Amino acid sequence: MDYMKELYHQLSLDFSLTPDQFPLQKNHFVTKRYLEGRRLYKSDNCILQILSMDGHMVVCSTDAGVLSWMEQEYKDISGAWICEYDKIFRINDKLKEYGHYIADGHPFFIPKALPECRDPGFAVRWYEREELPQFFADSRFSNAIGGDENRPDMLAVTAVIDGEIAGMAGASADSGTAWQLGIDVLPACQNRGIGTVLTVLLAREVVRRGFLPFYGTGNSHIQSQRVAVGAGFIPAWWELYTKPYQNP
C-alpha cells in the first residue's frame, strides 16, 4: 500500500480539494464541500477546519466571512506555524464574532514501515466488529473503542496477562478507506511496550484488509506519540476544528 497516496486521497475529501493538489504546494482557502467519502465526525458542520502539512495549510470554512478573513490574514504565512498560540488566540477571537470557538487540534500519524512482531510477549486475543459492543461502556478502553455510529468500531486486539485484558488497540472506520487506531493500556501495565506491540499488530491487520491505518493523539501527549513512532508511524499532518458556543 502507498500510504501517502491513500492519505492524500482521504484528505482531499475531508478538506474539499482534489488529490492532485497534494502534496501541498501553497496555502489553500476553500469553501467546505460535503464530499462523499470524507471522515464523518461530530464536527462535520463546524465553521472552520485547518489542515497543516507539507509546510502549507488548507483553510476550509462554511462561512464566506471567516474564509475571507483567514485568507486576508494568513495567505502568505507558512502553514507549519499556524498552530502558534498568538495565531490561535487571534483566530479564536475572530470566531467569537460568529458564535464559535476553536475546539481542538491534533497531530496525526500514518505508517512508514511497520515492523514485524513475531513474539509479543503476552497472549493476544482479537475481537471482530460484532463482539465490540461489550466494551462500549468500559471506561478503561474508551480510546480504543468509541461506540460512535458515524465511525463504527471494526476490529480490536488485546493483550491478555494472567487471564485479564491489560491493553487494547481498536480500529474505527472513520471513512470507507481509512481506519483510525486508538490504544489503551491499564496503568499497572504501562511502560512495558504493550501499546506499541498492539499498535503494530492492529496496523498490520488493517493494512492486510485493505484500509489505511492512521493514529491521532493530543498535542501534548508525548507518551502516545512515542507509541506511534515506536510502531513504525511518522507524523503526517495536523488539523484543527471548531465548535459553536452553546446557548445557556
N, C-alpha and C positions, 0 to 999 in steps of 0.2 A: 504494500500500500504506500502511495505517495502521500505522506501525512500532510505536508504543507499544501499540496494541491487540493486535498479534501477540505482543509481548513479554509482556504481562500474561497472555495465554493460555498461553504457554510456561511462565512462572514459576509459574503456578497448578498445573501438572502436576508441576513439579520440586519444589515445596515444599508439596504436599498441601493447597492451598487451592482456591477456586473463582474463576473470572475476575472475578466481580462483587465480590470482596473487594479488587480493585485499582482505582485507586491505594490504597495502604495508608492507612488512617485511624487505626490503632492498632497496637500490637505484638501479634503472634500467637505462641502457643506450641502447636505441633501435633505429634501423633504421625505419624511417617513412614508414608505410604501409597505403595505402588509402583504409581503410576498409569500407564496405557498412554500413551505419547507423551512421557514425561519424557526428559530428556537422560541418556544412559547413559555413565557414566564408571566408572573402576576404583573410585572412592569411593562407588559407588551404595549399598553396605551400611554406610556409615560411621555411627557412633553419633550424630553431631551435624552439622547443617548450619545456617548462619546466613545469611540474606539481609538486606541493608540497602538501603533505597531509600525515597524519599518522606518522609524524616525518621523512618521507623519501621523495624521489623525483623520477620522471621519466624524463629523458632527451631523447627527441625524435628529431632526425635530419634526413634530407635528404642528408647530406654530410658526408662521412666517415671520412674526416679530422677533421671536427668540432666535431663529435661524439667521436673520439679517444682522442682529446684534452680535452674535457669535462670530460671524464672518468678518464684520467690521473690526472687531476687537482682536481676533486671533488668526486671521487669514495667513499671516506671514511668520508665525512662530513655529518652532519645532514641536511637532506633536509629542515628542519624547518628554516634554516638560509640562504638559497640560495639567498634570495632577499636582503641581506645586501648590502649596497652600494659599499663596497670595492669589493665584488664578482661581482656585476652587472657591475661596471665600467671595471673590468678586462675582463669579458666575452664580453662586448661591444667592447673593444679594439681588442680582437681576431676576432670578427665578421667583423671588418673593413677590415681585410685582405681578406675577401671573398666578400666584397662589400655589407655587410648587417649591420643592427643595431637593437638594442632592441627597439621595437615599444611601448610596454606597458606590464603591468602586473596587474592582477585584483584578488581580493578575490571574492569567490562565496559562496552562502548560499543555503541550502535546508531546507525544513520544519523539525521540530522535533515534534511539536504538535500545529496544527493550532487552534487558539481559536474560539469560537462561536462569531458570530457578528449579534445579533438579531435586534438591533436598531442602524443603522449607524449614525443617527442624521441629515441626509440630504436625498434628493431624489436620487435615483440610476437609471441609465439607462445603459443597456447592448447593445453592438454592436457586431454583428457576422462578419465573415470574409468579406462577400460581401459588408458590409457597411463601411469598414475601409478606402478604398482609399480616401474618402473625407478629411481625416486627414493627408495624406502623405505630403502635402506642408505646414502644420500648425506647425510652429517652436515652438509653445507653448507646443507641445506634442511629441517632437522628441525623447524622451527617451521611451515613451510608445509605439509609432508607428514608425517603422523603414522604411517600404516600400522597404525592401530588398527581392528580389525574391528567394534568396538562403535560407532565413529564413522567410517565409511568416508570416505576421500578421494574427492571427487566431481569436482573441477574445479581447474585451476591456470592461471595466466597468468604468463609470464616476460618479463623484459626481456633482449633479446639485443643485446650490444655486441661488435663485432669478431668476430662469429660464435660467441661464448660467452655462456652464461647469466650475467647479472650480478645478477639478483634474481628471486625467485619469490614469488607470493602464491597460497595454496591455500585451498580451502574444504572442510570436512568436514561430513558430515551428522550433527550431534550429536543431532538428533531428526528426526521426519518433516516438520517445518515450519521449523526453524531451522538454518542452516549457519554454523559458526564460521570466521572468516578467520584465517590465520596468514601471517606475512611473514618472509622472509629476504633480505637484500641482502649481497653479498660485501663484506668490509671495505674493499677498494680502491675500491669503487663507492658507498660510503655518503656521506651529506650532499650528494647531488645530486638529491634529490626522487624517486628511483626508487621507494622504498617507498610513498610517498603516491600516486603515479600508478597503481601496480599495485593498490593497495587500492581506489582509485576504480573502476578497470576491472572488477575482480572483483566488487565490491559491486553495481555496476550490473547485471552479468550474473546474479548470484544473484537479485536482485530481479526481473529480467526472467523468470527461470524460476519465479517464484512463491514463493520462500523468503525468510525473514527473515535478513539477514546480521548477525552480531554479532562483536565483536572483544574478546578478552580479553588482558590483559597483566599484568605484575608491578606491585606497589605502587610500587616504586622505579624502574621502567623508564620514565623520563621521555621518552627518545627515542622509544620505541614509542608512548607516549601522544600525543606530538606528531604522529606519523604518523596516528593515528586522528582526531585533531581536524582535521588538515590535509585529510583525506579526506572531511570532512563528517559525522563521527561525534560524538556527545556522550556524556559519562558517564551511564550509565543505572542501574547497580546494582553492588553489591559482595557477594561471597559467600565464605564460609569453609567448609572441610570438614576432617574428621579422619581419622586412621588408627589402627589398633591397633598397639601395640608388638609387635614380632616376638619369638617365643621364641628363646633362644640355640640 
